[in-house]
Amino acid sequence: MDIERDIVENINCLEIPNKLPQNSIDLIVTSPPYWAKRIYNGSGELGSEETPDLFVKTLADFFDAFEPLLKKDGNMFINMGDTFFGSGAGAWKKYVDKEGNITQHQRNRKEKFFTTKPLQPKIKQDGKLYQNKQLLLIPSRFAIEMQQRGWILRDDIIWRKPNRIPASVKDRFNNTYEHIFHFVKSKKYYFDLDAVKVMGANGKPKNPGDVWDINTQPLSGSHTATFPEELVEKCIKSGSPENGVVFDPFMGTGTTWIVAHRLNRKFIGTEMNKDFFEFAKERFNKSIPVDNHSENLDIETKKQMNLKLFDD
Ligand SMILES: C[S@@+](CC[C@H](N)C(=O)[O-])C[C@H]1O[C@@H](n2cnc3c(N)ncnc32)[C@H](O)[C@@H]1O
């Protein structure tokens, strides 16, 4: 079964392997939740594991679950940021009630559905890895875990954020970058370097390199961890053919969907948070240029044509 249309669902991405055929996806581009940074959906969600180690293993399990869906020559780009041990320890319980639901206090905050404060579970300090101020190297641990499971790591791309707001810290440098890991399943894989070459000083196109300077692109609304479109564009252009299928399991506000559509790729997306899911659909619909020439179709029909749900 070929995927003919975009499919987006308000579901846990772990349901996807049961719904899609194997070898149907050309590219996965995504930004999973970081460890102990935000609450998106409530207790027990990805990112709320008791330890960084458990988080790394759980996250790798997610991508292993998607592996059969990815074509043999497919690509996967995963964006990740790091965490310091001890930042905001104990704050977790302020944001969730005894049942693990997000408190009304938290819902009333400006950034409604998650906190801007780190929410680390209390872990006993051991004077080694677990001591306050320690940079946990979670992205590196994740990349190593993936390698040990058989994924081939092709790049550790640094996404540098030139517009990063200076932090108030006084005893270290401001963090201005995140990682984008490029994984593949086999040694021969699709890759279109020409599609993303940049102009060199000699006036000839050159390889853009593995440090990408891209400003963050805040969205109005409740979601601050959005992908910049330029970042997604580079991954999609290099990592998938036109008319290929792009999958973002942690779709958030739908940036990957919008860019995939603009670049003539089909899109599969899942998002567990209902509000983000609705926001993503609205944002996507607004991003579609209306074709004024096919007067027989009203705008709603045109929008719906781009979207197919599993339970249709
Ligand atoms: C870092 S955000 C992604 C932001 C996205 N790149 C954008 O441009 O808006 C991670 C998202 O994953 C969602 N999420 C977390 N666990 C999930 C799961 N198991 N299935 C689907 N979505 C999930 C969260 O609700 C959150 O919106």
The ligand as a Gaussian input file, in Angstrom:
#p B3LYP/6-31G(d) Opt

LIG

0 1
 C        9.433000      19.322000      21.298000
 S        7.747000      19.188000      20.874000
 C        7.767000      19.155000      19.096000
 C        7.731000      20.537000      18.478000
 C        7.600000      20.522000      16.970000
 N        8.878000      20.174000      16.333000
 C        7.096000      21.881000      16.429000
 O        7.677000      22.418000      15.494000
 O        6.110000      22.390000      16.977000
 C        7.359000      17.529000      21.272000
 C        5.889000      17.161000      21.065000
 O        5.726000      15.751000      21.227000
 C        4.418000      15.508000      21.747000
 N        4.425000      14.137000      22.296000
 C        5.031000      13.691000      23.425000
 N        4.892000      12.358000      23.546000
 C        4.184000      11.934000      22.468000
 C        3.735000      10.654000      22.002000
 N        3.999000       9.544000      22.686000
 N        3.053000      10.603000      20.820000
 C        2.792000      11.729000      20.110000
 N        3.174000      12.969000      20.508000
 C        3.871000      13.073000      21.660000
 C        4.243000      16.616000      22.765000
 O        2.878000      16.825000      23.059000
 C        4.909000      17.793000      22.048000
 O        3.979000      18.559000      21.334000

